[in-house]
């Protein structure tokens, strides 16, 4: 049942991106890639996608011991966001079926206090910068006219919901039936708090 829901969300996301998102780009993508004075609100959400990719790397790679490897999906998520991550949950069994593929040093780095605090500080700084200096009227216009900004925004929402599911998935994998996964509803910070509490 859960796999069916994931498949439906993934399919709906693809169909939405292809048929419902605006067609134009109006230079927003080029402005962000070249860092040509992009609006702070656009830069904030664009950067949040990169932070989310690192958070999902920390959440998934420590348990990359299923028959289907997680690392290719994690790497692809840095470029494709939720488009790349959702298929993993269609194929992964959620059971340990071998040794963890990822070197222990990398896992320790991803779960280190310094790394998690860096992500948390970066998230907070970007949020304050985007909210205080951003032009949300411009963001609204970009959302309505730019395919990239539109999909970027929807991707951010899907990643937030996916972080809730992933925490739930991890907890069930270890036989826990608590409500801890709802912390993921707080974008990025919720998942970071979950990771931080796991390490202490």
N, C-alpha and C positions, 0 to 999 in steps of 0.2 A: 504493500500500500504506500509506504513512504517513497519507494523508488518511483512509483507511478506519479506521485505528487511532484517529485523532483523533475521527472521527465516532462510533465505538463508545464511546470514553471519555465524550464529551459526552452521548450518549444514555443511557449507564449512569448518569451523574451526575444527569441530570434524573429518570430513573425512580427512582433511589435516594432523591432528595430528596422526590419525590411519594409514594412507596409505602413506603419503609423507615424514613424518619426519624420520630421521635416526633411526636405531634400537638400537644401542649401547648407553652406558652412560659413559664409560671410566673413571669412578670414580669422575666425576665432581659434581654430585648430592651429593654423600657422603662427598666430600670435603666441599661443601657449608653448608650442614646440621651440620656437626661436627666442622665447622670453622677451618678445618685443613689446614691453610695457603692457602685459595683459591686465585686465581688471582684477583686483585682489579677490573678489568673490569667485571668479572663474578659476584663478590660480589656487584658491583654497580647496575647492572640490576636486580639481585635477590632481593636486598633491595628495589629497585624502585617499585617492584610489591607489597610489603607490604605497602609502602607509598600510592600507588594508591588505595589499599583497604581502607585505612583510609580516603582518599579524597572522594571516592565514598560513604563511610558511612556518611560523612558530607553532601554530596549532596542529598542523597536519604532519610535518616532517618528523616529529618525535615519535609518531606511530606509523611510520611508513614500512609496515611489515605485512601488509596484505598481499594477495596474489597480484593485484593491480597496483603498480607503483604510483605513489602520490606526487613524486618530484616533478615529472613532466607537466602535470596539471598546475602545480605551483609556479613553475617557471613561466608557463604560458599565461598565468593570471596577471603577471606584470605588464602584459601587453593587451590582454583580452578580458581581464576582470572576471566577472561572474560567468561570462560565456565559456571560459576555460575551466572554471572550478566545478560548476554544476554537473558536468558529465562524470566526474570522478565518483560522485555519490550514486550514480547509476550502476557502476561496475564494481566498486569496492564492496567487499563482503562485510567489512566491519569486524572481522575476526583476525587475530594474529595467525599468520600462516607461514612464518619464517622469521629470519633475523631482520632487524631494522637496517635499512639500506643506507641511511645517512650517517656519516661519521659523527661520533659522540661529541667531538669538539665543536662541530657546527651547531649541534643541538644545544650544547651548553651556552654557546654564544647567543643563540636566538632566545634563550630563556634566562640570560644573565640579567641581573638587576640594572646594570648600566644600559643595556640595550633597550629594555622595556621602559626605563625612565626617559631615555632619549626619544623613543617613539611617543611617549606620553607628553613630553615637553614640546616636541615638534607639532603634535596634534593641537595642543592648547594654543601655541603661538600662532599657528596658521588660522585657527578659529578666531582668535582675537583680531588678527590682522584682517581677515576676510570680512568679518562682521563690522569692524570699525571703519575700514577704508573702502570697502566694496560698494559698488553701485548695483543694488538689487533690482532696480528698474531695468538696467542694462542686462542683468542676468536673466530676467524674465523675457526680455526681447530675444536674447540669444537662445533661450530654451525653446521659444516658439519658432525661431527661424533657422537655427543651426542643428543639423543632424548630429554632429559630434557632441555639442553641449547637451542636447536632449538625451542622447544615449548615455553620455557620461553621468548625467544626473540620475537617470533610472538605474544605471549600473550601481551607483552608490547606494541607492535604496535597497536593491536586491542583495548587495554584499552585506548590508546591515542585517537583513532578514536571514541571510545565509549564515552569518556568524552565530545567530541564535540557534539555528539548526545544528551547526557544527559542534557547539558546546553540548547540546543535547545528545548528539551522536557520540561524542567522546565520553560523556558521563554514562550513557547506556552501555557503551563498549566495556566499561569497567564495572558494570553491575550496579550503578548508582541510579536511584529514581528520585532525585531532588528537583527543585525548581530553579536551580542555579543558572540554567541556560537563558532565562529571561534578562539577565544582566547584559546580554548581547544587544538588547534593544537600544542601549546607549551607544551611539555610533563610535566605534574604535575604542573609546575609553573603557566601555564595559568589557570587551574582550581582553584588553590589556590588564584590567583589574583581575579578571579570571586567571590570566596567565601568571600575574604577580602573586596571587594568593596560592596558586599551585606550587610555586617554588619555595614557599616559606613553610 
